[in-house]
Amino acid sequence: MFRNAGTAAAAVFLAAAVGLADGSPADWDDVSLWEINPEAGSSIVLRQVSCESGDGIELNYALRPGSDSWAEIQMPFRGSWSEKVPVTFRLKADSSASLEIKLEDEDGTTFIRRVDLKDRYKDWERIVVYLNSLRHAWGGDRKFGDLARVYLAVAGRGNGTLWLDQVGLGKPGLKASFSPLGPDLDPDRKKRGFGFRQRRHKEMSPEDPLVYEWIKRIQDESSPDKKLLPSMEDGVFQTFNNSLAAMAFVLKGDRERAERILDFYSDSADPGNKDPNLQNFYYIGQERGFFQNAVLKGGTSSVYAAQPGSDRWTGDMAWLLIAYQYYGKVHGPDRYQRMSGLLKNLILSFYKEAPPGGYIRHGWRNGDAKIHEDAGHPEGNLDCYAALRLAGEEKTAAKIRQWLDANLEGDGLPLDLYTWRALAYGKEAAAVLDVPEHDLRFRKILEVRGQPVMGFFHTGADSAENIWLDGTGHMACAFFEAGTAPRGNFYADQMDPFLIERNLGGVITKALPYTANQLGGYDWVDLKKGFISPAVWYIFAKNRFNPLKLETH
């Protein structure tokens, strides 16, 4: 996935709260009620405007270019409320992002609903949202208590405008805009045999070698030093995607290409570094980790600088450690022993006890503006669990798993919290794959080049008819790990129709876009260009490789 250490997508959060002495519907159209707190690089401007019913709100936002971001407005809610009382507002939008509606209770339990805005809400429409149409997102005890805060969010990239009117609490019984969230179980989910509806193939179609050729050409043509790979044939070099690419090179026996990537990071661990923006593990002698996103200084040099506002997320450090572990497993540990030790010790230094067990904290955030967040991040801790096990830190890994098992419940989690559990835990966690695989909120059928194709979206909380190619690769690899090869074959083959021809320097190659289309907040995806992570997951799937256990099935 295009990763973010705090949320799955970029967001501008709007929080409103007023006192309700008599329980009557609240009027939140007064912009003075809203306090803005944007993350570095993003902005939001609220204006009081005239609407049909009186005062309304015009919301102009600009999200930080090139990466995910957020900004929030917050105010405590005071007054009477029950689950039968909806949040309601009239909405008009000029936006290609998503709207997130978020409710939070007194212990931080947060429920969320996402609504795709792209090409929708051009005219005023009434939105009515009840608690039962939101899913648990993070925090607290997962049981919603007394309402403490109400948030709205614009999630995605770019700029846009929303108009809000009659914002507040509605009367019980108003017709809901969205159905209650819950599994949409496929009636054919247990259908036997082989075929499309059965979601099984006896054999897997061969890997197209031009995908690997594309990865090689990207490495050779995207920077003067021919080391790192940009994520989307662009100028952004992500640590996560380069970790994946290094593993693909090791898997293919391309030792020299893997060493180009791994040498770069190993050589970029200089305790004497005094440049706060340099892509370097250290800053003034302090171990901080590598930035998630880097760009070439001046665009033509071989010096990589942090993209403004980039995090140094421990999840990415874990994947880089896994890449070094894989290289060491195949070629011996000596070459990168120092770098592997630095990464392992940094991750361990971020450990925090949180009974039962404990978790690894986030790391440096927002261009080193601060360190860590107040809560653990499950996806990042799955990464760290796998990395630390491979590095021999079984005791800490076991504590992380205790924390994960206590926090990962239900059918509304992001897709990778199911797939990566199966990959990291092994066959004992095979049953978690049934949650997204049986649920048509996750599993989508689209027509691609005149034929039906099945794949997965990154969440079950979004109605967007889109397929996330990374996630489909995750599922294929996870089914091979689970010992269900026909399912693995099927989903690996579902990636084939998405292959696109790319001419790079006169060489014909093939690649995969990040998503099937731009719905669900993915308007930033260039569908004519390849993306590193789905290409690598395609190779992993076609080779039945589990990157979280470094095993081939």
Backbone torsions as a table, in degrees:
resi	resn	phi	psi	omega
1	MET	NA	155.9	173.4
2	PHE	-74.4	106.5	-157.6
3	ARG	-88.7	150.2	174.8
4	ASN	-139.8	135.2	-173.5
5	ALA	-75.3	-20.6	-174.9
6	GLY	-106.9	-43.6	-178.7
7	THR	-138.1	164.6	179.3
8	ALA	-69.2	-23.5	179.9
9	ALA	-141.9	164.2	174.5
10	ALA	-64.6	146.0	-177.3
11	ALA	-149.1	144.4	166.2
12	VAL	-111.3	108.3	-175.2
13	PHE	-91.9	135.4	176.8
14	LEU	-118.4	121.8	-179.8
15	ALA	-117.8	132.3	178.1
16	ALA	-130.7	149.6	174.9
17	ALA	-157.8	142.1	177.1
18	VAL	-140.7	161.4	174.3
19	GLY	-81.9	138.5	179.5
20	LEU	-121.7	93.1	-175.4
21	ALA	-68.9	-35.4	-175.4
22	ASP	-113.4	8.2	178.8
23	GLY	76.5	7.5	-180.0
24	SER	-75.5	161.2	-179.3
25	PRO	-55.3	137.2	-178.9
26	ALA	-79.7	151.3	173.5
27	ASP	-112.4	105.1	-176.8
28	TRP	-107.7	24.0	-178.4
29	ASP	-82.7	-7.2	-180.0
30	ASP	-80.8	115.5	-176.2
31	VAL	-63.9	-20.0	179.9
32	SER	-68.3	-14.3	177.5
33	LEU	-76.4	-15.3	-169.5
34	TRP	-104.9	124.9	177.0
35	GLU	-107.6	125.0	-173.5
36	ILE	-95.2	133.7	178.8
37	ASN	-138.1	77.0	-174.8
38	PRO	-77.6	147.9	170.3
39	GLU	-70.2	154.5	179.7
40	ALA	-55.0	129.2	176.4
41	GLY	99.1	-16.4	177.2
42	SER	-112.7	158.1	179.0
43	SER	-144.8	158.1	177.2
44	ILE	-149.5	136.6	179.9
45	VAL	-127.5	127.2	177.5
46	LEU	-106.3	137.3	176.8
47	ARG	-128.5	139.2	172.1
48	GLN	-77.7	124.7	-179.3
49	VAL	-130.7	162.4	179.1
50	SER	-89.1	128.7	176.2
51	CYS	-121.1	177.3	-176.5
52	GLU	-57.1	-36.0	-175.8
53	SER	-96.5	6.6	-177.4
54	GLY	124.9	-142.0	-179.3
55	ASP	-69.4	140.5	173.8
56	GLY	-136.9	-174.5	-176.3
57	ILE	-122.7	130.5	168.8
58	GLU	-104.4	125.5	-176.0
59	LEU	-116.1	111.1	176.2
60	ASN	-105.5	127.0	-177.6
61	TYR	-127.7	151.9	173.3
62	ALA	-139.4	111.8	-178.6
63	LEU	-86.5	149.1	-176.8
64	ARG	-52.7	126.4	-176.8
65	PRO	-62.5	138.1	168.2
66	GLY	86.1	-9.7	-178.3
67	SER	-158.2	171.0	-178.9
68	ASP	-75.2	151.0	-176.1
69	SER	-158.3	174.0	176.1
70	TRP	-156.6	160.7	172.0
71	ALA	-151.8	146.0	-174.6
72	GLU	-136.5	156.4	173.4
73	ILE	-122.6	134.3	-169.3
74	GLN	-141.9	139.6	177.0
75	MET	-158.3	134.0	-177.6
76	PRO	-67.1	143.4	175.4
77	PHE	-90.0	134.5	177.3
78	ARG	-130.9	130.1	178.3
79	GLY	139.6	-179.4	-178.3
80	SER	-83.1	144.9	-179.5
81	TRP	-161.1	149.5	172.4
82	SER	-141.3	167.4	-179.4
83	GLU	-63.6	-15.4	178.8
84	LYS	-83.1	-6.8	-179.1
85	VAL	-98.2	119.6	-177.6
86	PRO	-88.3	157.2	163.5
87	VAL	-87.2	133.7	-175.1
88	THR	-141.8	150.3	176.3
89	PHE	-166.5	157.9	170.7
90	ARG	-91.3	141.1	-172.8
91	LEU	-133.7	136.2	166.7
92	LYS	-134.6	143.4	-172.5
93	ALA	-144.3	144.2	166.1
94	ASP	-124.0	84.1	-168.7
95	SER	-155.5	145.2	173.4
96	SER	-107.1	11.7	-178.2
97	ALA	-94.4	-162.5	175.5
98	SER	-120.2	150.9	173.9
99	LEU	-99.1	128.0	175.2
100	GLU	-110.0	131.0	177.3
101	ILE	-110.0	122.9	-169.8
102	LYS	-132.4	131.2	174.4
103	LEU	-116.8	139.6	-178.1
104	GLU	-130.6	137.9	177.9
105	ASP	-99.8	-173.0	-170.8
106	GLU	-69.3	-23.4	178.8
107	ASP	-99.9	11.3	176.1
108	GLY	90.9	0.9	174.8
109	THR	-62.3	124.5	-172.2
110	THR	-122.1	126.9	176.5
111	PHE	-112.6	148.1	-170.7
112	ILE	-144.4	150.8	172.2
113	ARG	-136.6	135.0	179.5
114	ARG	-111.4	138.2	-179.7
115	VAL	-128.7	124.9	179.4
116	ASP	-73.1	128.5	-179.0
117	LEU	-99.0	-15.7	-173.8
118	LYS	-59.7	123.0	178.5
119	ASP	61.2	24.9	179.4
120	ARG	-132.8	165.5	175.7
121	TYR	58.3	37.8	175.7
122	LYS	-69.9	-26.9	174.0
123	ASP	-116.7	163.4	-176.9
124	TRP	-60.2	132.4	172.8
125	GLU	-137.1	146.6	178.6
126	ARG	-84.3	130.7	175.3
127	ILE	-110.1	127.1	177.7
128	VAL	-128.0	119.3	-173.2
129	VAL	-127.0	123.4	174.1
130	TYR	-101.9	160.0	-179.4
131	LEU	-57.2	-35.3	-175.4
132	ASN	-72.0	-5.6	174.9
133	SER	-102.1	10.5	174.6
134	LEU	-111.3	156.8	175.9
135	ARG	-115.6	156.7	175.1
136	HIS	-65.8	130.6	-178.7
137	ALA	-106.4	-48.0	-178.6
138	TRP	-168.4	166.1	168.9
139	GLY	77.7	165.3	172.3
140	GLY	62.8	-153.3	-175.6
141	ASP	-106.0	12.3	178.2
142	ARG	73.7	-7.4	177.6
143	LYS	-107.2	123.4	-173.9
144	PHE	-79.2	127.0	179.9
145	GLY	-103.6	-128.1	180.0
146	ASP	-79.8	133.6	-179.4
147	LEU	-62.0	127.1	179.4
148	ALA	-113.8	-33.3	-178.4
149	ARG	-148.9	150.6	174.6
150	VAL	-122.5	130.8	180.0
151	TYR	-124.7	147.0	163.3
152	LEU	-120.2	153.6	-178.0
153	ALA	-142.4	140.9	166.2
154	VAL	-102.7	116.4	-171.5
155	ALA	-118.3	126.9	179.6
156	GLY	147.7	-142.6	-179.4
157	ARG	-133.7	163.9	173.7
158	GLY	88.4	-161.4	-176.4
159	ASN	-117.4	159.8	177.3
160	GLY	-179.1	-179.9	-179.2
161	THR	-137.9	136.8	172.2
162	LEU	-121.4	145.6	172.8
163	TRP	-118.5	130.2	-177.1
164	LEU	-123.1	138.3	-179.6
165	ASP	-144.2	149.0	179.2
166	GLN	53.3	48.4	-179.8
167	VAL	-82.6	130.8	178.2
168	GLY	165.2	-160.9	176.0
169	LEU	-93.6	135.5	-179.2
170	GLY	-97.4	178.1	178.4
171	LYS	-79.2	142.1	174.7
172	PRO	-56.9	140.7	178.3
173	GLY	98.6	-10.1	175.1
174	LEU	-57.9	144.0	-179.5
175	LYS	-65.5	127.4	-177.0
176	ALA	-73.2	143.5	176.6
177	SER	-77.8	-22.4	-175.1
178	PHE	-134.0	145.6	177.8
179	SER	-70.1	154.3	174.3
180	PRO	-56.2	137.8	179.8
181	LEU	-73.1	144.7	179.2
182	GLY	169.5	169.6	-177.4
183	PRO	-61.5	140.2	170.3
184	ASP	-109.0	84.8	-170.0
185	LEU	-73.7	131.9	178.4
186	ASP	-69.8	123.4	178.5
187	PRO	-62.1	-20.8	178.4
188	ASP	-96.3	14.4	-172.1
189	ARG	-61.7	-25.4	-179.7
190	LYS	-112.2	19.6	-178.3
191	LYS	-64.8	133.3	-176.1
192	ARG	-87.5	163.6	175.2
193	GLY	97.6	-161.7	-176.3
194	PHE	-124.4	149.7	179.3
195	GLY	139.0	-174.9	-174.6
196	PHE	-68.1	-50.4	-178.9
197	ARG	-68.0	-29.3	178.8
198	GLN	-79.3	-18.5	178.5
199	ARG	60.4	44.2	177.0
200	ARG	-142.8	139.4	170.4
201	HIS	-123.4	136.1	178.4
202	LYS	-65.4	-39.7	179.8
203	GLU	-127.7	156.7	177.3
204	MET	-98.9	138.6	177.1
205	SER	-66.7	151.8	-176.0
206	PRO	-64.1	151.4	173.7
207	GLU	-67.1	136.5	175.2
208	ASP	-81.5	115.2	-175.8
209	PRO	-65.8	-15.6	-179.0
210	LEU	-71.8	-17.3	174.9
211	VAL	-68.7	-45.3	176.7
212	TYR	-64.8	-35.9	177.1
213	GLU	-61.4	-38.5	177.7
214	TRP	-61.6	-44.8	179.6
215	ILE	-59.8	-42.5	179.5
216	LYS	-64.5	-43.3	-179.8
217	ARG	-65.6	-37.0	177.5
218	ILE	-60.9	-42.7	178.8
219	GLN	-64.0	-38.5	-174.5
220	ASP	-78.7	-22.6	-170.2
221	GLU	-115.7	0.7	-170.0
222	SER	-102.7	-8.7	179.0
223	SER	-154.9	154.9	-178.8
224	PRO	-60.0	-34.6	-176.8
225	ASP	-87.7	-6.6	177.7
226	LYS	54.8	41.7	-179.3
227	LYS	-108.9	-68.9	-175.5
228	LEU	-85.3	157.6	-179.4
229	LEU	-112.3	130.1	173.2
230	PRO	-74.0	154.9	-171.0
231	SER	-73.2	-40.6	-173.1
232	MET	-131.2	49.6	-178.1
233	GLU	51.8	39.6	-176.5
234	ASP	-128.8	-154.3	-178.1
235	GLY	-108.5	16.9	-178.3
236	VAL	-107.8	120.3	-175.8
237	PHE	-108.3	108.0	-173.9
238	GLN	-97.5	137.0	-179.7
239	THR	-61.8	-42.2	-180.0
240	PHE	-59.6	-50.3	-176.9
241	ASN	-67.7	-32.5	176.0
242	ASN	-72.3	-30.3	173.3
243	SER	-63.8	-44.3	177.4
244	LEU	-61.7	-44.4	-178.2
245	ALA	-62.9	-40.4	178.0
246	ALA	-60.3	-39.9	178.9
247	MET	-67.2	-37.4	176.9
248	ALA	-63.0	-40.1	178.5
249	PHE	-64.8	-40.8	177.1
250	VAL	-63.9	-44.1	-180.0
251	LEU	-58.7	-37.4	-178.3
252	LYS	-86.1	1.6	179.7
253	GLY	77.1	18.4	-177.8
254	ASP	-96.1	71.6	-172.2
255	ARG	-59.4	-44.4	-176.1
256	GLU	-62.3	-40.9	179.2
257	ARG	-67.0	-41.1	176.1
258	ALA	-60.3	-40.5	-178.8
259	GLU	-66.6	-29.7	175.8
260	ARG	-57.8	-45.5	-179.4
261	ILE	-70.8	-51.2	-174.4
262	LEU	-68.4	-32.9	174.6
263	ASP	-64.2	-39.6	-179.6
264	PHE	-56.9	-50.9	-177.5
265	TYR	-68.7	-38.8	178.3
266	SER	-62.9	-41.4	179.2
267	ASP	-73.9	-14.1	-179.4
268	SER	-99.2	34.1	176.3
269	ALA	-121.3	72.0	-175.0
270	ASP	-107.6	110.8	-179.8
271	PRO	-60.4	-20.3	-179.6
272	GLY	-85.1	1.4	-178.6
273	ASN	-63.0	129.3	178.8
274	LYS	-119.4	6.5	178.6
275	ASP	-92.8	112.7	-175.6
276	PRO	-66.8	-17.8	-176.9
277	ASN	-102.8	-5.0	-178.8
278	LEU	-71.2	140.7	175.0
279	GLN	-71.8	91.2	-175.2
280	ASN	-146.4	144.3	-178.6
281	PHE	-65.7	-27.1	-175.5
282	TYR	-110.8	156.1	165.4
283	TYR	-141.8	115.4	-176.9
284	ILE	48.6	48.6	174.5
285	GLY	83.1	-7.4	-179.1
286	GLN	-94.4	133.0	176.8
287	GLU	-76.3	119.7	-177.1
288	ARG	-124.0	-22.6	-175.1
289	GLY	97.5	177.4	-178.7
290	PHE	-96.6	149.7	176.4
291	PHE	-67.2	147.7	175.6
292	GLN	-61.9	-46.2	-173.4
293	ASN	-122.8	131.8	177.9
294	ALA	-132.5	155.6	177.3
295	VAL	-132.0	158.5	176.9
296	LEU	-76.6	130.0	177.0
297	LYS	-64.5	124.3	-179.0
298	GLY	74.7	-6.3	176.7
299	GLY	82.7	-15.6	-176.2
300	THR	-126.2	-8.0	-178.9
301	SER	-82.4	179.1	174.5
302	SER	-105.8	20.0	179.6
303	VAL	-103.0	123.8	-177.0
304	TYR	-100.9	129.4	179.4
305	ALA	-117.9	155.2	178.5
306	ALA	-64.9	138.0	169.4
307	GLN	-66.7	137.9	-176.9
308	PRO	-50.5	131.6	177.8
309	GLY	79.1	6.6	-176.8
310	SER	-69.0	147.6	174.3
311	ASP	-87.6	164.2	165.2
312	ARG	-114.8	82.1	-167.7
313	TRP	-86.3	137.5	-179.1
314	THR	-65.3	-27.0	176.4
315	GLY	-59.7	-40.9	177.7
316	ASP	-70.9	-34.9	176.0
317	MET	-62.5	-36.3	179.0
318	ALA	-64.8	-44.0	179.3
319	TRP	-65.2	-36.7	177.3
320	LEU	-66.7	-39.5	175.8
321	LEU	-62.5	-40.8	177.5
322	ILE	-60.6	-41.1	178.9
323	ALA	-61.6	-42.5	177.1
324	TYR	-66.0	-37.6	178.1
325	GLN	-64.1	-39.3	179.8
326	TYR	-66.1	-45.4	176.7
327	TYR	-58.4	-44.9	-179.8
328	GLY	-63.3	-36.4	179.0
329	LYS	-64.1	-37.2	-176.0
330	VAL	-89.0	-41.2	-171.3
331	HIS	-115.7	2.4	-179.1
332	GLY	98.2	148.0	-170.7
333	PRO	-85.6	-10.3	-167.9
334	ASP	-63.0	-43.9	-171.6
335	ARG	-57.7	-39.0	-173.9
336	TYR	-118.4	26.7	-177.7
337	GLN	-61.2	-42.6	-179.6
338	ARG	-63.2	-48.2	-176.2
339	MET	-66.7	-39.2	177.7
340	SER	-61.4	-40.8	178.9
341	GLY	-66.1	-39.3	177.7
342	LEU	-62.2	-45.8	-179.7
343	LEU	-64.9	-44.6	-179.8
344	LYS	-61.3	-46.6	-177.3
345	ASN	-67.8	-34.5	176.3
346	LEU	-63.0	-46.4	178.7
347	ILE	-59.9	-45.6	179.9
348	LEU	-62.5	-33.9	-178.9
349	SER	-68.7	-18.6	-179.7
350	PHE	-93.8	6.3	-178.1
351	TYR	-70.6	141.5	177.7
352	LYS	-135.8	130.5	175.2
353	GLU	-66.0	134.1	178.1
354	ALA	-153.7	81.6	-173.9
355	PRO	-51.8	137.8	-2.9
356	PRO	-77.1	133.3	178.4
357	GLY	85.4	-141.9	-178.7
358	GLY	-171.9	176.1	-177.4
359	TYR	-142.3	162.9	174.8
360	ILE	-91.6	129.4	-179.2
361	ARG	-76.4	172.0	-167.5
362	HIS	-66.0	-40.2	-168.5
363	GLY	100.1	-168.2	-175.5
364	TRP	-72.7	137.8	-174.0
365	ARG	-119.7	153.1	167.1
366	ASN	53.5	54.4	-179.9
367	GLY	65.6	36.6	-179.7
368	ASP	67.1	22.6	177.7
369	ALA	-68.6	-28.9	177.5
370	LYS	-156.7	172.2	177.7
371	ILE	-122.5	132.2	174.2
372	HIS	71.9	168.0	172.1
373	GLU	-121.2	177.3	-174.7
374	ASP	-80.3	-14.0	-176.3
375	ALA	-134.3	164.3	177.9
376	GLY	-78.2	153.9	-179.1
377	HIS	-111.4	111.0	-172.6
378	PRO	-58.1	-43.6	-178.4
379	GLU	-61.2	-46.6	178.5
380	GLY	-61.6	-33.3	-179.9
381	ASN	-77.2	-27.5	169.9
382	LEU	-63.9	-41.6	175.7
383	ASP	-58.5	-48.5	-176.6
384	CYS	-67.5	-37.2	176.9
385	TYR	-57.5	-49.5	-178.4
386	ALA	-64.9	-44.2	-177.6
387	ALA	-63.6	-43.8	-177.7
388	LEU	-69.7	-35.0	174.8
389	ARG	-61.9	-45.1	179.4
390	LEU	-64.2	-28.1	-179.4
391	ALA	-89.8	5.6	175.9
392	GLY	86.1	8.6	-179.4
393	GLU	-94.2	66.4	-173.5
394	GLU	-65.3	-37.1	-175.4
395	LYS	-64.2	-48.9	179.0
396	THR	-67.6	-39.0	177.8
397	ALA	-59.1	-39.9	179.5
398	ALA	-64.5	-37.4	178.2
399	LYS	-67.1	-40.0	177.3
400	ILE	-62.2	-41.1	-179.8
401	ARG	-64.7	-37.8	176.0
402	GLN	-57.7	-44.7	-180.0
403	TRP	-65.3	-44.1	179.4
404	LEU	-61.2	-46.3	-177.3
405	ASP	-63.0	-28.9	178.9
406	ALA	-79.4	-18.0	-173.5
407	ASN	-112.8	-13.3	-177.6
408	LEU	-104.7	91.3	179.9
409	GLU	-132.1	155.6	171.1
410	GLY	94.4	-178.5	-173.9
411	ASP	-112.8	15.3	-177.2
412	GLY	-117.8	21.3	-179.1
413	LEU	-81.6	160.8	171.4
414	PRO	-59.1	151.9	-173.5
415	LEU	-55.3	-43.1	-173.4
416	ASP	-69.9	-13.4	175.0
417	LEU	-77.1	-11.7	169.8
418	TYR	-94.8	-49.9	-174.5
419	THR	-66.7	-43.4	-177.0
420	TRP	-74.0	-25.0	171.8
421	ARG	-64.2	-45.4	179.2
422	ALA	-63.1	-38.1	179.0
423	LEU	-70.6	-40.1	-176.7
424	ALA	-79.8	-38.0	-175.9
425	TYR	-87.3	-27.7	-178.4
426	GLY	93.1	-160.3	-172.4
427	LYS	-59.3	-28.3	-178.6
428	GLU	-62.5	-21.2	-179.6
429	ALA	-104.0	14.8	-175.3
430	ALA	-57.8	-32.8	-175.2
431	ALA	-64.5	-24.7	-178.1
432	VAL	-66.5	-20.7	179.1
433	LEU	-68.0	-23.7	179.2
434	ASP	-65.3	-26.4	-177.8
435	VAL	-59.9	-60.1	178.1
436	PRO	-75.1	-28.1	-175.4
437	GLU	-71.6	-31.8	180.0
438	HIS	-88.4	-14.8	-168.6
439	ASP	-101.7	118.2	-177.7
440	LEU	-74.0	-3.7	169.5
441	ARG	-70.4	-34.6	177.5
442	PHE	-88.5	-47.1	-171.9
443	ARG	-87.8	123.3	-174.7
444	LYS	-117.0	152.3	171.9
445	ILE	-120.3	119.8	177.7
446	LEU	-121.2	162.2	173.4
447	GLU	-99.0	123.6	-179.9
448	VAL	-125.8	118.2	-178.8
449	ARG	52.3	41.2	174.4
450	GLY	83.3	6.2	179.5
451	GLN	-131.0	148.2	178.6
452	PRO	-71.5	138.0	179.1
453	VAL	-132.2	140.6	-178.3
454	MET	-113.9	138.3	177.7
455	GLY	-164.4	-167.3	-170.2
456	PHE	-126.6	142.1	170.6
457	PHE	-92.5	163.9	-172.2
458	HIS	-76.0	-10.9	-178.3
459	THR	-148.8	156.1	172.5
460	GLY	-96.6	3.7	-176.5
461	ALA	-99.6	14.0	-178.8
462	ASP	-131.5	133.8	-177.5
463	SER	-83.7	2.4	-176.6
464	ALA	-59.8	132.3	176.8
465	GLU	-87.5	81.7	-175.5
466	ASN	-143.4	160.0	177.5
467	ILE	-124.4	129.8	176.2
468	TRP	-93.2	112.8	-173.0
469	LEU	-66.9	-36.2	174.4
470	ASP	-54.0	-50.3	-174.6
471	GLY	-63.9	-34.1	177.3
472	THR	-66.8	-38.7	173.4
473	GLY	-64.4	-39.9	175.6
474	HIS	-54.8	-48.5	-176.1
475	MET	-62.0	-42.6	179.4
476	ALA	-59.9	-49.3	-179.3
477	CYS	-63.2	-39.0	-178.9
478	ALA	-66.2	-38.0	178.3
479	PHE	-68.0	-34.5	173.8
480	PHE	-64.0	-41.3	177.6
481	GLU	-63.6	-36.1	-178.2
482	ALA	-76.1	-6.2	-179.2
483	GLY	84.0	17.1	-179.6
484	THR	-111.7	71.1	-173.0
485	ALA	-59.9	-41.1	-179.9
486	PRO	-58.2	-36.4	176.1
487	ARG	-68.5	-43.1	177.1
488	GLY	-59.2	-43.1	177.3
489	ASN	-58.1	-45.6	-176.2
490	PHE	-61.0	-50.7	-175.6
491	TYR	-73.2	-30.1	172.2
492	ALA	-61.4	-40.7	179.9
493	ASP	-70.2	-25.5	179.0
494	GLN	-68.0	-14.6	177.4
495	MET	-81.4	-21.7	-176.0
496	ASP	-58.0	-43.9	-177.5
497	PRO	-64.2	-15.4	-178.0
498	PHE	-88.5	-3.0	-179.9
499	LEU	-63.1	133.1	178.8
500	ILE	-122.2	143.2	-179.5
501	GLU	-79.2	133.6	178.3
502	ARG	-129.0	127.6	176.6
503	ASN	-98.2	107.9	-177.8
504	LEU	-116.1	110.4	179.6
505	GLY	60.5	33.2	-179.7
506	GLY	84.0	2.1	179.1
507	VAL	-106.3	127.2	178.8
508	ILE	-79.9	123.9	177.9
509	THR	-131.3	178.4	174.5
510	LYS	-134.0	146.0	-177.9
511	ALA	-141.7	177.7	175.9
512	LEU	-127.0	137.5	173.8
513	PRO	-72.8	168.2	-178.6
514	TYR	-69.0	-39.5	178.6
515	THR	-135.7	167.1	-179.4
516	ALA	-71.4	-33.2	179.2
517	ASN	-150.7	-167.7	-174.7
518	GLN	-104.5	11.4	-178.9
519	LEU	-74.7	158.3	175.9
520	GLY	75.7	29.6	178.0
521	GLY	90.6	12.3	-177.6
522	TYR	-107.2	34.7	177.6
523	ASP	-66.5	-16.8	178.7
524	TRP	-77.1	-11.9	-178.2
525	VAL	-76.7	127.0	172.6
526	ASP	-88.7	106.5	-173.5
527	LEU	-71.2	-10.6	178.9
528	LYS	-92.9	-3.6	-178.7
529	LYS	-117.7	153.6	176.5
530	GLY	-82.3	161.7	178.7
531	PHE	-128.8	139.7	-172.6
532	ILE	-61.6	-49.4	-171.4
533	SER	-62.4	-46.4	177.9
534	PRO	-65.2	-31.5	176.7
535	ALA	-64.0	-42.0	179.4
536	VAL	-69.4	-41.8	178.8
537	TRP	-66.0	-30.8	172.9
538	TYR	-60.6	-46.3	179.5
539	ILE	-66.2	-43.1	176.7
540	PHE	-57.5	-46.5	-177.0
541	ALA	-64.9	-45.9	-178.6
542	LYS	-66.3	-19.8	177.8
543	ASN	-105.4	7.2	177.7
544	ARG	53.2	44.9	-174.9
545	PHE	-103.2	136.0	175.3
546	ASN	-105.8	106.6	-176.0
547	PRO	-73.2	-15.0	-179.4
548	LEU	-91.5	-9.1	172.9
549	LYS	-124.9	-5.4	179.1
550	LEU	57.8	45.7	-179.4
551	GLU	-129.6	147.0	176.0
552	THR	-111.8	135.9	-175.2
553	HIS	-109.7	NA	NA
